[in-house]
Amino acid sequence: MLGPLWLDPLIRATWGSYNPLVLAQFDSLVDEDCYKPKVYRVPDPQNEVIQPGGYVEFGLQVTPGDILYGFLVPPDPITGVPFSFTFFLEDLTTGHQFFDEPIPSVLLSNYHPVVLDSALTQMSCFWWLLNAVYPVVGSGAFRALIQSTDTEARRIEVLIGALEVSECR
């Protein structure tokens, strides 16, 4: 069975081999009825506007049994690139750190043209996929760190894609 992204030429054919190889791992989950899509967001809405050089540490509770698959950084609607910040995520149950050090937002972005036409400048973003899905075990407690490296106060958010355990049919 082909997953829905196998047919998207902007992801499958244009952007090298990383996304296709990672997406192939998800193909078996396409028809899996024991999981449903879920998105976690950090930081919470009360802390999403971060001052220049500002630092936010945020606790995140992820449902044990969920499978994490990637991050999405919404772009600035004017420039099409993310605001400037660093991001770090750690699973407090296992001590697993998703990055060795806080990663710049531009490295979490996954922007590509909406259409294969050089005359159009429309951009879109796609999930920055983990190289393997990450199963959440134990308490599901995570720690997220965000630091603004921008020159202005900005609304910063990172979405974490998950497949949540649901009742199987």
Residue frames as qw, qx, qy, qz and C-alpha x, y, z in Angstrom:
[[0.000, 0.889, 0.459, 0.000, 0.00, 0.00, 0.00],
 [0.406, 0.378, -0.020, 0.832, 1.34, 3.42, -0.94],
 [0.217, -0.575, -0.445, 0.652, 1.22, 6.21, 1.61],
 [0.278, 0.890, 0.354, -0.077, -0.39, 9.50, 0.52],
 [0.118, -0.874, 0.270, 0.385, 2.95, 11.32, 0.26],
 [0.622, -0.061, 0.646, 0.438, 4.33, 8.89, -2.33],
 [0.439, 0.652, 0.537, 0.306, 2.40, 10.83, -4.96],
 [0.060, -0.975, -0.051, 0.206, 3.68, 14.32, -4.04],
 [0.774, 0.454, -0.032, 0.440, 6.48, 15.13, -6.52],
 [0.018, 0.861, -0.243, 0.446, 7.71, 18.06, -4.44],
 [0.620, -0.606, 0.454, -0.206, 8.58, 15.71, -1.61],
 [0.933, -0.008, 0.354, 0.068, 9.38, 12.47, -3.41],
 [0.786, 0.457, 0.186, 0.372, 11.26, 13.55, -6.53],
 [0.247, 0.886, -0.063, 0.388, 12.67, 17.01, -5.95],
 [0.318, -0.844, 0.309, -0.301, 14.24, 17.06, -2.53],
 [0.136, 0.526, -0.822, 0.171, 16.86, 14.32, -2.55],
 [0.592, -0.058, -0.798, -0.100, 16.58, 11.07, -0.70],
 [0.012, 0.106, -0.710, 0.696, 16.00, 12.01, 2.97],
 [0.559, 0.049, 0.241, -0.792, 12.24, 12.59, 2.98],
 [0.775, 0.149, -0.452, -0.416, 11.48, 9.57, 0.74],
 [0.495, 0.148, -0.819, 0.249, 13.50, 7.21, 2.92],
 [0.107, -0.018, 0.649, -0.753, 11.96, 8.49, 6.13],
 [0.625, 0.094, 0.007, -0.775, 8.44, 8.53, 4.67],
 [0.644, 0.135, -0.719, -0.224, 8.87, 4.90, 3.64],
 [0.173, 0.033, -0.849, 0.499, 9.09, 4.04, 7.34],
 [0.355, 0.139, 0.402, -0.832, 5.65, 5.59, 7.87],
 [0.470, 0.072, -0.607, -0.637, 3.93, 3.65, 5.09],
 [0.371, -0.190, -0.906, 0.068, 2.96, 0.82, 7.43],
 [0.028, -0.326, -0.589, 0.739, 1.23, 3.36, 9.71],
 [0.232, -0.011, -0.334, -0.913, -1.01, 4.78, 6.96],
 [0.619, -0.255, -0.545, -0.505, -3.73, 2.16, 7.42],
 [0.344, -0.081, -0.791, 0.499, -3.05, 1.56, 11.11],
 [0.366, -0.648, -0.389, -0.543, -6.30, 2.17, 12.98],
 [0.669, -0.518, -0.423, 0.323, -4.76, 2.13, 16.48],
 [0.378, -0.312, -0.059, 0.869, -3.25, 5.63, 16.07],
 [0.236, 0.873, 0.401, 0.148, -4.68, 9.01, 15.18],
 [0.452, 0.453, -0.075, 0.765, -2.76, 12.19, 14.30],
 [0.411, -0.847, -0.279, 0.187, -2.07, 14.66, 17.10],
 [0.437, 0.598, -0.135, 0.658, -0.05, 17.87, 17.26],
 [0.548, -0.644, -0.297, 0.444, 1.66, 19.19, 20.38],
 [0.273, 0.830, 0.049, 0.483, 2.65, 22.84, 20.55],
 [0.612, -0.522, -0.200, 0.559, 5.44, 24.55, 22.46],
 [0.045, -0.046, -0.714, 0.697, 5.43, 26.96, 24.15],
 [0.065, 0.631, 0.754, -0.168, 1.90, 27.52, 25.42],
 [0.209, 0.761, 0.373, 0.488, 0.01, 30.57, 24.04],
 [0.367, -0.921, -0.106, 0.076, 0.75, 32.66, 27.15],
 [0.535, -0.629, 0.354, 0.439, 4.52, 32.40, 26.50],
 [0.746, 0.397, 0.416, 0.336, 4.69, 32.39, 22.70],
 [0.268, 0.920, -0.043, 0.284, 5.74, 36.04, 22.32],
 [0.804, -0.340, -0.041, 0.487, 9.43, 36.02, 23.15],
 [0.019, -0.973, 0.119, 0.198, 11.54, 39.16, 23.53],
 [0.597, 0.670, -0.412, 0.157, 14.92, 39.51, 21.77],
 [0.236, 0.444, -0.761, 0.410, 17.37, 37.21, 23.53],
 [0.663, -0.303, 0.304, -0.613, 14.47, 35.92, 25.64],
 [0.220, 0.203, -0.954, 0.036, 14.48, 32.35, 26.92],
 [0.753, -0.186, 0.070, -0.627, 11.49, 30.09, 27.59],
 [0.063, 0.165, -0.980, 0.093, 11.71, 26.72, 29.30],
 [0.682, -0.037, -0.076, -0.727, 8.52, 24.74, 28.89],
 [0.342, -0.102, 0.919, -0.168, 7.29, 21.43, 30.28],
 [0.593, 0.172, -0.429, -0.659, 5.33, 19.26, 27.88],
 [0.567, -0.071, 0.767, -0.292, 3.22, 16.24, 28.76],
 [0.479, 0.275, -0.639, -0.536, 2.99, 13.76, 25.88],
 [0.888, -0.128, 0.133, -0.422, 0.64, 10.79, 26.14],
 [0.354, -0.409, 0.835, 0.099, 2.69, 7.63, 26.85],
 [0.631, 0.288, 0.718, 0.055, 2.40, 5.30, 23.86],
 [0.430, 0.859, 0.027, -0.275, 2.40, 8.15, 21.34],
 [0.761, 0.085, 0.319, 0.559, 4.84, 8.00, 18.45],
 [0.012, 0.851, -0.072, -0.520, 6.62, 11.28, 17.61],
 [0.771, 0.362, 0.396, 0.343, 7.57, 11.77, 13.98],
 [0.482, 0.356, 0.162, 0.784, 8.71, 15.36, 13.43],
 [0.166, -0.574, -0.281, 0.751, 8.63, 19.10, 13.99],
 [0.300, 0.686, 0.459, 0.479, 6.94, 21.93, 12.11],
 [0.265, -0.437, -0.158, 0.845, 8.08, 25.54, 12.38],
 [0.344, 0.819, 0.460, 0.001, 5.53, 27.93, 10.86],
 [0.515, 0.200, 0.157, 0.819, 7.18, 30.48, 8.55],
 [0.014, 0.497, 0.147, -0.855, 7.00, 34.24, 8.70],
 [0.541, 0.630, 0.555, -0.054, 4.18, 35.00, 6.23],
 [0.240, 0.925, -0.123, -0.268, 6.17, 37.88, 4.70],
 [0.011, 0.699, -0.684, -0.208, 9.63, 36.33, 4.27],
 [0.902, 0.163, -0.308, -0.255, 8.63, 32.66, 4.12],
 [0.565, 0.250, -0.683, 0.388, 11.41, 31.66, 6.51],
 [0.598, -0.598, -0.515, 0.138, 11.18, 31.02, 10.25],
 [0.214, -0.929, 0.167, -0.251, 11.86, 33.67, 12.87],
 [0.486, 0.487, -0.626, 0.367, 15.31, 33.36, 14.41],
 [0.649, -0.562, 0.328, -0.395, 15.45, 31.18, 17.53],
 [0.254, 0.324, -0.909, 0.060, 17.04, 28.04, 18.91],
 [0.831, -0.223, -0.062, -0.506, 15.12, 24.94, 20.03],
 [0.148, 0.322, -0.910, 0.217, 15.97, 22.00, 22.27],
 [0.809, -0.235, -0.112, -0.527, 13.81, 19.03, 23.34],
 [0.123, 0.335, -0.895, 0.269, 14.53, 16.39, 25.96],
 [0.752, -0.319, -0.492, -0.300, 12.55, 13.34, 27.10],
 [0.279, -0.637, 0.505, -0.511, 12.78, 13.51, 30.90],
 [0.938, -0.188, 0.176, -0.232, 11.84, 9.84, 31.34],
 [0.946, 0.175, 0.053, 0.267, 14.66, 8.43, 29.24],
 [0.407, -0.687, 0.222, 0.559, 17.04, 11.40, 29.19],
 [0.593, 0.336, 0.516, 0.519, 16.99, 11.30, 25.38],
 [0.016, 0.684, -0.033, -0.729, 17.94, 14.64, 23.83],
 [0.698, 0.618, 0.361, -0.009, 16.68, 15.17, 20.29],
 [0.490, 0.789, -0.168, 0.330, 19.68, 17.41, 19.53],
 [0.712, -0.046, -0.361, 0.600, 23.17, 17.61, 21.06],
 [0.177, -0.273, -0.226, 0.918, 22.68, 21.34, 21.60],
 [0.360, 0.675, 0.388, -0.513, 19.93, 23.86, 20.87],
 [0.481, 0.231, 0.631, 0.563, 19.32, 23.84, 17.10],
 [0.088, 0.269, -0.098, -0.954, 18.70, 27.01, 15.04],
 [0.581, 0.446, 0.456, -0.505, 15.16, 27.37, 13.71],
 [0.488, 0.611, -0.392, -0.484, 16.36, 27.50, 10.11],
 [0.120, 0.303, -0.941, -0.090, 17.65, 23.92, 10.49],
 [0.322, 0.242, 0.843, -0.357, 14.19, 22.79, 11.65],
 [0.513, 0.535, 0.047, -0.670, 12.44, 24.40, 8.72],
 [0.454, 0.073, 0.823, 0.334, 11.52, 22.35, 5.68],
 [0.377, 0.672, 0.132, -0.623, 10.37, 24.84, 3.07],
 [0.382, 0.037, 0.753, 0.534, 9.81, 24.09, -0.59],
 [0.255, 0.082, -0.313, -0.911, 7.93, 25.57, -3.53],
 [0.624, 0.217, 0.511, -0.550, 4.22, 24.85, -3.71],
 [0.821, 0.527, 0.177, -0.127, 4.47, 24.14, -7.43],
 [0.690, -0.160, 0.414, 0.572, 7.28, 23.18, -9.80],
 [0.393, 0.794, 0.301, 0.352, 7.31, 26.50, -11.62],
 [0.539, -0.119, -0.138, 0.823, 10.20, 28.94, -11.36],
 [0.011, -0.473, -0.240, -0.848, 7.89, 31.83, -12.28],
 [0.586, -0.675, -0.273, -0.356, 5.88, 31.34, -9.07],
 [0.206, 0.460, -0.622, 0.600, 7.40, 32.18, -5.71],
 [0.751, -0.455, -0.042, -0.477, 4.80, 30.46, -3.55],
 [0.227, 0.368, -0.840, 0.328, 6.36, 28.59, -0.63],
 [0.820, -0.392, -0.223, -0.352, 5.06, 25.94, 1.69],
 [0.131, -0.556, 0.761, -0.308, 6.45, 24.16, 4.69],
 [0.847, -0.053, -0.494, -0.187, 6.51, 20.49, 5.52],
 [0.796, -0.595, 0.102, -0.042, 7.32, 18.52, 8.66],
 [0.187, 0.669, -0.705, 0.141, 10.99, 18.22, 9.56],
 [0.936, -0.137, -0.237, -0.221, 10.94, 14.46, 9.97],
 [0.543, -0.605, 0.581, -0.044, 12.91, 12.52, 12.56],
 [0.308, 0.451, -0.790, -0.279, 15.15, 9.87, 11.02],
 [0.342, -0.177, -0.923, -0.016, 13.09, 7.26, 12.92],
 [0.499, -0.643, -0.281, -0.508, 9.81, 7.52, 14.80],
 [0.123, 0.316, -0.678, 0.653, 10.25, 8.06, 18.55],
 [0.558, -0.484, -0.648, -0.184, 8.00, 6.03, 20.89],
 [0.221, -0.589, 0.322, -0.707, 7.04, 7.84, 24.09],
 [0.681, -0.212, -0.690, 0.123, 7.45, 5.65, 27.17],
 [0.356, -0.159, -0.563, 0.728, 7.28, 6.16, 30.92],
 [0.002, -0.601, -0.487, 0.634, 5.69, 9.36, 32.19],
 [0.391, 0.682, 0.474, 0.397, 5.74, 11.20, 28.86],
 [0.216, -0.915, -0.072, 0.333, 7.33, 14.29, 30.45],
 [0.659, 0.416, 0.150, 0.609, 9.40, 16.43, 28.09],
 [0.265, -0.751, -0.067, 0.600, 11.35, 19.66, 28.52],
 [0.536, 0.649, 0.301, 0.448, 11.47, 22.18, 25.67],
 [0.356, -0.607, -0.010, 0.710, 13.83, 25.16, 25.56],
 [0.447, 0.723, 0.347, 0.396, 13.38, 28.07, 23.16],
 [0.346, -0.600, -0.026, 0.721, 15.64, 31.12, 22.98],
 [0.443, 0.873, 0.202, -0.018, 14.98, 34.02, 20.65],
 [0.585, -0.237, 0.261, 0.730, 18.00, 35.09, 18.60],
 [0.271, 0.711, 0.459, 0.458, 15.99, 37.73, 16.76],
 [0.243, 0.120, -0.153, 0.950, 16.22, 41.52, 17.07],
 [0.429, -0.263, -0.065, -0.862, 12.49, 41.99, 17.75],
 [0.490, -0.002, 0.728, -0.480, 9.87, 40.39, 19.96],
 [0.431, 0.153, -0.689, -0.562, 8.32, 37.55, 17.95],
 [0.846, -0.086, 0.253, -0.461, 5.54, 35.00, 18.25],
 [0.237, 0.446, -0.857, -0.103, 7.46, 31.72, 18.23],
 [0.836, -0.103, 0.366, -0.395, 5.97, 28.26, 18.20],
 [0.153, 0.343, -0.899, -0.225, 7.14, 24.77, 17.35],
 [0.857, -0.019, 0.025, -0.514, 4.64, 22.03, 16.52],
 [0.176, -0.351, 0.920, -0.014, 5.51, 18.44, 17.39],
 [0.713, 0.108, -0.409, -0.559, 3.83, 15.80, 15.25],
 [0.280, -0.216, 0.889, -0.293, 2.63, 12.63, 16.93],
 [0.582, -0.148, -0.667, -0.440, 0.50, 9.59, 16.35],
 [0.404, -0.326, 0.533, -0.668, -1.65, 9.13, 19.45],
 [0.037, -0.071, -0.996, 0.046, -2.76, 5.74, 20.67],
 [0.567, -0.028, 0.009, -0.823, -6.47, 5.28, 20.08],
 [0.702, 0.009, 0.647, -0.296, -8.87, 2.41, 20.44],
 [0.025, -0.207, 0.833, 0.512, -8.33, -0.12, 17.66],
 [0.702, 0.152, -0.070, -0.693, -11.27, -1.07, 15.49]]
